[in-house]
Structure formats: C-alpha cells, structure tokens
Amino acid sequence: MTEKLFMLNKDEQKVLNALNDAWSAYLKIPSTKISIDDDTNDFRRAIHECQRIIATKILARNYPLFWNS
C-alpha cells in the first residue's frame, strides 16, 4: 500500500477555519464569575470533537476500504 497525503478539501478547510475563528472569538468574550474554567473547558472539548469528526471524514476518504463512511 502506498502512503497517501491527507489533504483537506476546500470545505473541510473552511470548517476548520471556522472552528478556529469560533475559538478565537470565544476567548474574547468577557468572563463571568460563574463556571469560567468549566465553560472554557466545555467549549474546548466541543471544538476538539468537531475537529475529530472532520479528521475521521478525511481518513474515511483516504482509506475507504478500512472505514465505513
């Protein structure tokens, strides 16, 4: 089996850029006294979950025999 490059298509790149923008914008929101750290950790986990989903789509596209898409 030959190695493949895991290239992002334009839509995947657009989604990942939007996630990056969302994270950057989130960090600019003034913090409140209630659950500051928990909220930031929850938001971070949600961003990472979205990134994982995109990564899985890329793997499924590059290795269709091994991934059910």
PDB file of N, CA, C and O in Angstrom:
ATOM      1  N   MET A   1       0.849  -1.186   0.000  1.00  0.00           N
ATOM      2  CA  MET A   1       0.000   0.000   0.000  1.00  0.00           C
ATOM      3  C   MET A   1       0.890   1.242   0.000  1.00  0.00           C
ATOM      4  O   MET A   1       1.848   1.329   0.768  1.00  0.00           O
ATOM      5  N   THR A   2       0.574   2.175  -0.843  1.00  0.00           N
ATOM      6  CA  THR A   2       1.346   3.410  -0.894  1.00  0.00           C
ATOM      7  C   THR A   2       0.778   4.423   0.097  1.00  0.00           C
ATOM      8  O   THR A   2      -0.417   4.420   0.390  1.00  0.00           O
ATOM      9  N   GLU A   3       1.636   5.272   0.598  1.00  0.00           N
ATOM     10  CA  GLU A   3       1.210   6.311   1.536  1.00  0.00           C
ATOM     11  C   GLU A   3       0.439   7.394   0.798  1.00  0.00           C
ATOM     12  O   GLU A   3       0.773   7.747  -0.333  1.00  0.00           O
ATOM     13  N   LYS A   4      -0.579   7.908   1.437  1.00  0.00           N
ATOM     14  CA  LYS A   4      -1.359   8.987   0.855  1.00  0.00           C
ATOM     15  C   LYS A   4      -1.174  10.243   1.691  1.00  0.00           C
ATOM     16  O   LYS A   4      -0.966  10.181   2.902  1.00  0.00           O
ATOM     17  N   LEU A   5      -1.254  11.370   1.025  1.00  0.00           N
ATOM     18  CA  LEU A   5      -1.261  12.641   1.736  1.00  0.00           C
ATOM     19  C   LEU A   5      -2.676  12.925   2.208  1.00  0.00           C
ATOM     20  O   LEU A   5      -3.628  12.762   1.445  1.00  0.00           O
ATOM     21  N   PHE A   6      -2.822  13.339   3.432  1.00  0.00           N
ATOM     22  CA  PHE A   6      -4.134  13.656   3.971  1.00  0.00           C
ATOM     23  C   PHE A   6      -4.448  15.117   3.680  1.00  0.00           C
ATOM     24  O   PHE A   6      -4.370  15.974   4.561  1.00  0.00           O
ATOM     25  N   MET A   7      -4.798  15.377   2.454  1.00  0.00           N
ATOM     26  CA  MET A   7      -5.102  16.744   2.044  1.00  0.00           C
ATOM     27  C   MET A   7      -6.526  17.105   2.438  1.00  0.00           C
ATOM     28  O   MET A   7      -7.444  16.291   2.331  1.00  0.00           O
ATOM     29  N   LEU A   8      -6.687  18.320   2.887  1.00  0.00           N
ATOM     30  CA  LEU A   8      -8.019  18.826   3.184  1.00  0.00           C
ATOM     31  C   LEU A   8      -8.636  19.348   1.893  1.00  0.00           C
ATOM     32  O   LEU A   8      -7.961  19.976   1.076  1.00  0.00           O
ATOM     33  N   ASN A   9      -9.934  19.079   1.720  1.00  0.00           N
ATOM     34  CA  ASN A   9     -10.591  19.733   0.595  1.00  0.00           C
ATOM     35  C   ASN A   9     -11.024  21.128   1.043  1.00  0.00           C
ATOM     36  O   ASN A   9     -10.901  21.472   2.219  1.00  0.00           O
ATOM     37  N   LYS A  10     -11.520  21.914   0.123  1.00  0.00           N
ATOM     38  CA  LYS A  10     -11.820  23.314   0.453  1.00  0.00           C
ATOM     39  C   LYS A  10     -12.910  23.431   1.520  1.00  0.00           C
ATOM     40  O   LYS A  10     -12.861  24.343   2.346  1.00  0.00           O
ATOM     41  N   ASP A  11     -13.882  22.535   1.519  1.00  0.00           N
ATOM     42  CA  ASP A  11     -14.945  22.609   2.522  1.00  0.00           C
ATOM     43  C   ASP A  11     -14.447  22.217   3.913  1.00  0.00           C
ATOM     44  O   ASP A  11     -14.839  22.820   4.912  1.00  0.00           O
ATOM     45  N   GLU A  12     -13.588  21.210   3.970  1.00  0.00           N
ATOM     46  CA  GLU A  12     -13.002  20.818   5.262  1.00  0.00           C
ATOM     47  C   GLU A  12     -12.150  21.954   5.820  1.00  0.00           C
ATOM     48  O   GLU A  12     -12.207  22.258   7.011  1.00  0.00           O
ATOM     49  N   GLN A  13     -11.362  22.576   4.951  1.00  0.00           N
ATOM     50  CA  GLN A  13     -10.541  23.703   5.392  1.00  0.00           C
ATOM     51  C   GLN A  13     -11.416  24.848   5.881  1.00  0.00           C
ATOM     52  O   GLN A  13     -11.090  25.508   6.868  1.00  0.00           O
ATOM     53  N   LYS A  14     -12.538  25.085   5.183  1.00  0.00           N
ATOM     54  CA  LYS A  14     -13.450  26.150   5.576  1.00  0.00           C
ATOM     55  C   LYS A  14     -14.032  25.878   6.973  1.00  0.00           C
ATOM     56  O   LYS A  14     -14.125  26.784   7.800  1.00  0.00           O
ATOM     57  N   VAL A  15     -14.418  24.627   7.222  1.00  0.00           N
ATOM     58  CA  VAL A  15     -14.970  24.268   8.536  1.00  0.00           C
ATOM     59  C   VAL A  15     -13.905  24.417   9.619  1.00  0.00           C
ATOM     60  O   VAL A  15     -14.183  24.970  10.683  1.00  0.00           O
ATOM     61  N   LEU A  16     -12.701  23.935   9.364  1.00  0.00           N
ATOM     62  CA  LEU A  16     -11.635  24.042  10.363  1.00  0.00           C
ATOM     63  C   LEU A  16     -11.265  25.498  10.632  1.00  0.00           C
ATOM     64  O   LEU A  16     -10.978  25.865  11.772  1.00  0.00           O
ATOM     65  N   ASN A  17     -11.269  26.322   9.597  1.00  0.00           N
ATOM     66  CA  ASN A  17     -11.017  27.752   9.798  1.00  0.00           C
ATOM     67  C   ASN A  17     -12.123  28.379  10.644  1.00  0.00           C
ATOM     68  O   ASN A  17     -11.854  29.216  11.506  1.00  0.00           O
ATOM     69  N   ALA A  18     -13.366  27.970  10.395  1.00  0.00           N
ATOM     70  CA  ALA A  18     -14.495  28.495  11.177  1.00  0.00           C
ATOM     71  C   ALA A  18     -14.386  28.070  12.636  1.00  0.00           C
ATOM     72  O   ALA A  18     -14.699  28.850  13.535  1.00  0.00           O
ATOM     73  N   LEU A  19     -13.950  26.850  12.874  1.00  0.00           N
ATOM     74  CA  LEU A  19     -13.754  26.389  14.264  1.00  0.00           C
ATOM     75  C   LEU A  19     -12.663  27.208  14.947  1.00  0.00           C
ATOM     76  O   LEU A  19     -12.792  27.581  16.113  1.00  0.00           O
ATOM     77  N   ASN A  20     -11.599  27.479  14.217  1.00  0.00           N
ATOM     78  CA  ASN A  20     -10.527  28.310  14.757  1.00  0.00           C
ATOM     79  C   ASN A  20     -11.036  29.714  15.069  1.00  0.00           C
ATOM     80  O   ASN A  20     -10.720  30.281  16.115  1.00  0.00           O
ATOM     81  N   ASP A  21     -11.819  30.262  14.158  1.00  0.00           N
ATOM     82  CA  ASP A  21     -12.396  31.596  14.380  1.00  0.00           C
ATOM     83  C   ASP A  21     -13.338  31.591  15.577  1.00  0.00           C
ATOM     84  O   ASP A  21     -13.360  32.538  16.364  1.00  0.00           O
ATOM     85  N   ALA A  22     -14.124  30.506  15.711  1.00  0.00           N
ATOM     86  CA  ALA A  22     -15.051  30.407  16.848  1.00  0.00           C
ATOM     87  C   ALA A  22     -14.284  30.371  18.167  1.00  0.00           C
ATOM     88  O   ALA A  22     -14.681  31.024  19.132  1.00  0.00           O
ATOM     89  N   TRP A  23     -13.198  29.621  18.214  1.00  0.00           N
ATOM     90  CA  TRP A  23     -12.391  29.550  19.427  1.00  0.00           C
ATOM     91  C   TRP A  23     -11.794  30.920  19.759  1.00  0.00           C
ATOM     92  O   TRP A  23     -11.844  31.368  20.904  1.00  0.00           O
ATOM     93  N   SER A  24     -11.236  31.568  18.754  1.00  0.00           N
ATOM     94  CA  SER A  24     -10.640  32.891  18.974  1.00  0.00           C
ATOM     95  C   SER A  24     -11.681  33.897  19.454  1.00  0.00           C
ATOM     96  O   SER A  24     -11.412  34.701  20.346  1.00  0.00           O
ATOM     97  N   ALA A  25     -12.867  33.848  18.857  1.00  0.00           N
ATOM     98  CA  ALA A  25     -13.941  34.759  19.267  1.00  0.00           C
ATOM     99  C   ALA A  25     -14.415  34.439  20.680  1.00  0.00           C
ATOM    100  O   ALA A  25     -14.697  35.343  21.467  1.00  0.00           O
ATOM    101  N   TYR A  26     -14.500  33.159  20.996  1.00  0.00           N
ATOM    102  CA  TYR A  26     -14.932  32.753  22.342  1.00  0.00           C
ATOM    103  C   TYR A  26     -13.999  33.327  23.407  1.00  0.00           C
ATOM    104  O   TYR A  26     -14.447  33.815  24.445  1.00  0.00           O
ATOM    105  N   LEU A  27     -12.709  33.262  23.134  1.00  0.00           N
ATOM    106  CA  LEU A  27     -11.735  33.743  24.116  1.00  0.00           C
ATOM    107  C   LEU A  27     -11.833  35.251  24.352  1.00  0.00           C
ATOM    108  O   LEU A  27     -11.339  35.752  25.362  1.00  0.00           O
ATOM    109  N   LYS A  28     -12.455  35.963  23.444  1.00  0.00           N
ATOM    110  CA  LYS A  28     -12.616  37.413  23.591  1.00  0.00           C
ATOM    111  C   LYS A  28     -13.858  37.795  24.391  1.00  0.00           C
ATOM    112  O   LYS A  28     -14.019  38.953  24.776  1.00  0.00           O
ATOM    113  N   ILE A  29     -14.744  36.815  24.644  1.00  0.00           N
ATOM    114  CA  ILE A  29     -15.954  37.101  25.416  1.00  0.00           C
ATOM    115  C   ILE A  29     -15.547  37.382  26.858  1.00  0.00           C
ATOM    116  O   ILE A  29     -14.813  36.595  27.457  1.00  0.00           O
ATOM    117  N   PRO A  30     -16.015  38.494  27.423  1.00  0.00           N
ATOM    118  CA  PRO A  30     -15.671  38.785  28.817  1.00  0.00           C
ATOM    119  C   PRO A  30     -16.133  37.655  29.749  1.00  0.00           C
ATOM    120  O   PRO A  30     -17.238  37.131  29.610  1.00  0.00           O
ATOM    121  N   SER A  31     -15.285  37.302  30.675  1.00  0.00           N
ATOM    122  CA  SER A  31     -15.615  36.204  31.584  1.00  0.00           C
ATOM    123  C   SER A  31     -16.546  36.684  32.695  1.00  0.00           C
ATOM    124  O   SER A  31     -16.586  37.862  33.053  1.00  0.00           O
ATOM    125  N   THR A  32     -17.281  35.727  33.214  1.00  0.00           N
ATOM    126  CA  THR A  32     -18.181  35.994  34.337  1.00  0.00           C
ATOM    127  C   THR A  32     -17.696  35.199  35.537  1.00  0.00           C
ATOM    128  O   THR A  32     -16.755  34.414  35.423  1.00  0.00           O
ATOM    129  N   LYS A  33     -18.315  35.391  36.660  1.00  0.00           N
ATOM    130  CA  LYS A  33     -17.900  34.688  37.875  1.00  0.00           C
ATOM    131  C   LYS A  33     -18.336  33.225  37.884  1.00  0.00           C
ATOM    132  O   LYS A  33     -17.767  32.413  38.613  1.00  0.00           O
ATOM    133  N   ILE A  34     -19.332  32.891  37.086  1.00  0.00           N
ATOM    134  CA  ILE A  34     -19.912  31.546  37.139  1.00  0.00           C
ATOM    135  C   ILE A  34     -19.197  30.608  36.165  1.00  0.00           C
ATOM    136  O   ILE A  34     -19.199  30.847  34.957  1.00  0.00           O
ATOM    137  N   SER A  35     -18.600  29.567  36.676  1.00  0.00           N
ATOM    138  CA  SER A  35     -18.036  28.461  35.886  1.00  0.00           C
ATOM    139  C   SER A  35     -17.131  28.891  34.744  1.00  0.00           C
ATOM    140  O   SER A  35     -17.242  28.362  33.638  1.00  0.00           O
ATOM    141  N   ILE A  36     -16.253  29.826  34.986  1.00  0.00           N
ATOM    142  CA  ILE A  36     -15.368  30.306  33.918  1.00  0.00           C
ATOM    143  C   ILE A  36     -14.529  29.166  33.340  1.00  0.00           C
ATOM    144  O   ILE A  36     -14.526  28.948  32.129  1.00  0.00           O
ATOM    145  N   ASP A  37     -13.826  28.446  34.198  1.00  0.00           N
ATOM    146  CA  ASP A  37     -12.958  27.370  33.723  1.00  0.00           C
ATOM    147  C   ASP A  37     -13.754  26.234  33.105  1.00  0.00           C
ATOM    148  O   ASP A  37     -13.370  25.699  32.065  1.00  0.00           O
ATOM    149  N   ASP A  38     -14.868  25.860  33.743  1.00  0.00           N
ATOM    150  CA  ASP A  38     -15.684  24.771  33.200  1.00  0.00           C
ATOM    151  C   ASP A  38     -16.215  25.117  31.819  1.00  0.00           C
ATOM    152  O   ASP A  38     -16.176  24.283  30.915  1.00  0.00           O
ATOM    153  N   ASP A  39     -16.706  26.328  31.647  1.00  0.00           N
ATOM    154  CA  ASP A  39     -17.243  26.731  30.350  1.00  0.00           C
ATOM    155  C   ASP A  39     -16.166  26.704  29.274  1.00  0.00           C
ATOM    156  O   ASP A  39     -16.407  26.235  28.162  1.00  0.00           O
ATOM    157  N   THR A  40     -14.992  27.202  29.600  1.00  0.00           N
ATOM    158  CA  THR A  40     -13.897  27.209  28.632  1.00  0.00           C
ATOM    159  C   THR A  40     -13.491  25.778  28.279  1.00  0.00           C
ATOM    160  O   THR A  40     -13.252  25.473  27.111  1.00  0.00           O
ATOM    161  N   ASN A  41     -13.412  24.911  29.270  1.00  0.00           N
ATOM    162  CA  ASN A  41     -13.071  23.514  29.006  1.00  0.00           C
ATOM    163  C   ASN A  41     -14.147  22.833  28.172  1.00  0.00           C
ATOM    164  O   ASN A  41     -13.831  22.057  27.270  1.00  0.00           O
ATOM    165  N   ASP A  42     -15.417  23.114  28.462  1.00  0.00           N
ATOM    166  CA  ASP A  42     -16.513  22.541  27.670  1.00  0.00           C
ATOM    167  C   ASP A  42     -16.438  23.008  26.224  1.00  0.00           C
ATOM    168  O   ASP A  42     -16.606  22.210  25.302  1.00  0.00           O
ATOM    169  N   PHE A  43     -16.188  24.294  26.022  1.00  0.00           N
ATOM    170  CA  PHE A  43     -16.102  24.839  24.672  1.00  0.00           C
ATOM    171  C   PHE A  43     -14.920  24.218  23.929  1.00  0.00           C
ATOM    172  O   PHE A  43     -15.032  23.860  22.756  1.00  0.00           O
ATOM    173  N   ARG A  44     -13.794  24.095  24.618  1.00  0.00           N
ATOM    174  CA  ARG A  44     -12.593  23.488  24.024  1.00  0.00           C
ATOM    175  C   ARG A  44     -12.880  22.046  23.614  1.00  0.00           C
ATOM    176  O   ARG A  44     -12.517  21.633  22.513  1.00  0.00           O
ATOM    177  N   ARG A  45     -13.521  21.284  24.482  1.00  0.00           N
ATOM    178  CA  ARG A  45     -13.852  19.895  24.149  1.00  0.00           C
ATOM    179  C   ARG A  45     -14.783  19.819  22.941  1.00  0.00           C
ATOM    180  O   ARG A  45     -14.636  18.936  22.096  1.00  0.00           O
ATOM    181  N   ALA A  46     -15.727  20.731  22.861  1.00  0.00           N
ATOM    182  CA  ALA A  46     -16.656  20.740  21.727  1.00  0.00           C
ATOM    183  C   ALA A  46     -15.917  21.031  20.422  1.00  0.00           C
ATOM    184  O   ALA A  46     -16.189  20.405  19.397  1.00  0.00           O
ATOM    185  N   ILE A  47     -14.992  21.972  20.460  1.00  0.00           N
ATOM    186  CA  ILE A  47     -14.180  22.276  19.275  1.00  0.00           C
ATOM    187  C   ILE A  47     -13.366  21.049  18.883  1.00  0.00           C
ATOM    188  O   ILE A  47     -13.296  20.697  17.705  1.00  0.00           O
ATOM    189  N   HIS A  48     -12.752  20.401  19.862  1.00  0.00           N
ATOM    190  CA  HIS A  48     -11.950  19.209  19.579  1.00  0.00           C
ATOM    191  C   HIS A  48     -12.807  18.078  19.017  1.00  0.00           C
ATOM    192  O   HIS A  48     -12.352  17.330  18.151  1.00  0.00           O
ATOM    193  N   GLU A  49     -14.024  17.947  19.493  1.00  0.00           N
ATOM    194  CA  GLU A  49     -14.925  16.924  18.959  1.00  0.00           C
ATOM    195  C   GLU A  49     -15.243  17.211  17.492  1.00  0.00           C
ATOM    196  O   GLU A  49     -15.261  16.293  16.671  1.00  0.00           O
ATOM    197  N   CYS A  50     -15.488  18.452  17.165  1.00  0.00           N
ATOM    198  CA  CYS A  50     -15.737  18.831  15.770  1.00  0.00           C
ATOM    199  C   CYS A  50     -14.503  18.545  14.906  1.00  0.00           C
ATOM    200  O   CYS A  50     -14.633  18.058  13.783  1.00  0.00           O
ATOM    201  N   GLN A  51     -13.322  18.842  15.420  1.00  0.00           N
ATOM    202  CA  GLN A  51     -12.088  18.565  14.686  1.00  0.00           C
ATOM    203  C   GLN A  51     -11.911  17.058  14.474  1.00  0.00           C
ATOM    204  O   GLN A  51     -11.452  16.627  13.416  1.00  0.00           O
ATOM    205  N   ARG A  52     -12.273  16.268  15.474  1.00  0.00           N
ATOM    206  CA  ARG A  52     -12.174  14.806  15.358  1.00  0.00           C
ATOM    207  C   ARG A  52     -13.096  14.297  14.254  1.00  0.00           C
ATOM    208  O   ARG A  52     -12.721  13.409  13.488  1.00  0.00           O
ATOM    209  N   ILE A  53     -14.294  14.856  14.175  1.00  0.00           N
ATOM    210  CA  ILE A  53     -15.246  14.440  13.145  1.00  0.00           C
ATOM    211  C   ILE A  53     -14.697  14.731  11.753  1.00  0.00           C
ATOM    212  O   ILE A  53     -14.802  13.894  10.856  1.00  0.00           O
ATOM    213  N   ILE A  54     -14.116  15.902  11.570  1.00  0.00           N
ATOM    214  CA  ILE A  54     -13.518  16.248  10.274  1.00  0.00           C
ATOM    215  C   ILE A  54     -12.352  15.304   9.970  1.00  0.00           C
ATOM    216  O   ILE A  54     -12.220  14.836   8.839  1.00  0.00           O
ATOM    217  N   ALA A  55     -11.516  15.022  10.955  1.00  0.00           N
ATOM    218  CA  ALA A  55     -10.383  14.115  10.753  1.00  0.00           C
ATOM    219  C   ALA A  55     -10.855  12.732  10.340  1.00  0.00           C
ATOM    220  O   ALA A  55     -10.240  12.095   9.484  1.00  0.00           O
ATOM    221  N   THR A  56     -11.937  12.263  10.936  1.00  0.00           N
ATOM    222  CA  THR A  56     -12.484  10.956  10.580  1.00  0.00           C
ATOM    223  C   THR A  56     -12.976  10.946   9.134  1.00  0.00           C
ATOM    224  O   THR A  56     -12.798   9.954   8.428  1.00  0.00           O
ATOM    225  N   LYS A  57     -13.588  12.034   8.692  1.00  0.00           N
ATOM    226  CA  LYS A  57     -14.029  12.129   7.297  1.00  0.00           C
ATOM    227  C   LYS A  57     -12.830  12.060   6.344  1.00  0.00           C
ATOM    228  O   LYS A  57     -12.897  11.420   5.295  1.00  0.00           O
ATOM    229  N   ILE A  58     -11.749  12.720   6.719  1.00  0.00           N
ATOM    230  CA  ILE A  58     -10.543  12.700   5.885  1.00  0.00           C
ATOM    231  C   ILE A  58      -9.977  11.287   5.813  1.00  0.00           C
ATOM    232  O   ILE A  58      -9.606  10.822   4.736  1.00  0.00           O
ATOM    233  N   LEU A  59      -9.909  10.601   6.950  1.00  0.00           N
ATOM    234  CA  LEU A  59      -9.427   9.213   6.957  1.00  0.00           C
ATOM    235  C   LEU A  59     -10.328   8.307   6.127  1.00  0.00           C
ATOM    236  O   LEU A  59      -9.840   7.462   5.377  1.00  0.00           O
ATOM    237  N   ALA A  60     -11.632   8.479   6.258  1.00  0.00           N
ATOM    238  CA  ALA A  60     -12.569   7.652   5.501  1.00  0.00           C
ATOM    239  C   ALA A  60     -12.394   7.877   3.998  1.00  0.00           C
ATOM    240  O   ALA A  60     -12.481   6.933   3.213  1.00  0.00           O
ATOM    241  N   ARG A  61     -12.152   9.106   3.605  1.00  0.00           N
ATOM    242  CA  ARG A  61     -11.952   9.413   2.190  1.00  0.00           C
ATOM    243  C   ARG A  61     -10.645   8.807   1.683  1.00  0.00           C
ATOM    244  O   ARG A  61     -10.597   8.284   0.570  1.00  0.00           O
ATOM    245  N   ASN A  62      -9.587   8.875   2.491  1.00  0.00           N
ATOM    246  CA  ASN A  62      -8.274   8.396   2.067  1.00  0.00           C
ATOM    247  C   ASN A  62      -8.118   6.891   2.179  1.00  0.00           C
ATOM    248  O   ASN A  62      -7.309   6.296   1.467  1.00  0.00           O
ATOM    249  N   TYR A  63      -8.886   6.266   3.067  1.00  0.00           N
ATOM    250  CA  TYR A  63      -8.811   4.817   3.262  1.00  0.00           C
ATOM    251  C   TYR A  63     -10.212   4.204   3.236  1.00  0.00           C
ATOM    252  O   TYR A  63     -10.671   3.682   4.252  1.00  0.00           O
ATOM    253  N   PRO A  64     -10.890   4.259   2.105  1.00  0.00           N
ATOM    254  CA  PRO A  64     -12.278   3.789   2.038  1.00  0.00           C
ATOM    255  C   PRO A  64     -12.442   2.309   2.319  1.00  0.00           C
ATOM    256  O   PRO A  64     -13.511   1.886   2.758  1.00  0.00           O
ATOM    257  N   LEU A  65     -11.414   1.510   2.079  1.00  0.00           N
ATOM    258  CA  LEU A  65     -11.521   0.077   2.352  1.00  0.00           C
ATOM    259  C   LEU A  65     -11.519  -0.248   3.837  1.00  0.00           C
ATOM    260  O   LEU A  65     -11.996  -1.309   4.240  1.00  0.00           O
ATOM    261  N   PHE A  66     -10.987   0.654   4.654  1.00  0.00           N
ATOM    262  CA  PHE A  66     -10.874   0.415   6.071  1.00  0.00           C
ATOM    263  C   PHE A  66     -11.905   1.166   6.900  1.00  0.00           C
ATOM    264  O   PHE A  66     -12.100   0.857   8.075  1.00  0.00           O
ATOM    265  N   TRP A  67     -12.562   2.144   6.302  1.00  0.00           N
ATOM    266  CA  TRP A  67     -13.524   2.963   7.034  1.00  0.00           C
ATOM    267  C   TRP A  67     -14.886   2.885   6.360  1.00  0.00           C
ATOM    268  O   TRP A  67     -15.000   3.038   5.144  1.00  0.00           O
ATOM    269  N   ASN A  68     -15.889   2.651   7.145  1.00  0.00           N
ATOM    270  CA  ASN A  68     -17.262   2.727   6.623  1.00  0.00           C
ATOM    271  C   ASN A  68     -17.697   4.176   6.720  1.00  0.00           C
ATOM    272  O   ASN A  68     -17.767   4.747   7.809  1.00  0.00           O
ATOM    273  N   SER A  69     -17.988   4.762   5.575  1.00  0.00           N
ATOM    274  CA  SER A  69     -18.388   6.167   5.611  1.00  0.00           C
ATOM    275  C   SER A  69     -19.871   6.320   5.395  1.00  0.00           C
ATOM    276  O   SER A  69     -20.382   7.440   5.394  1.00  0.00           O
TER     277      SER A  69
END
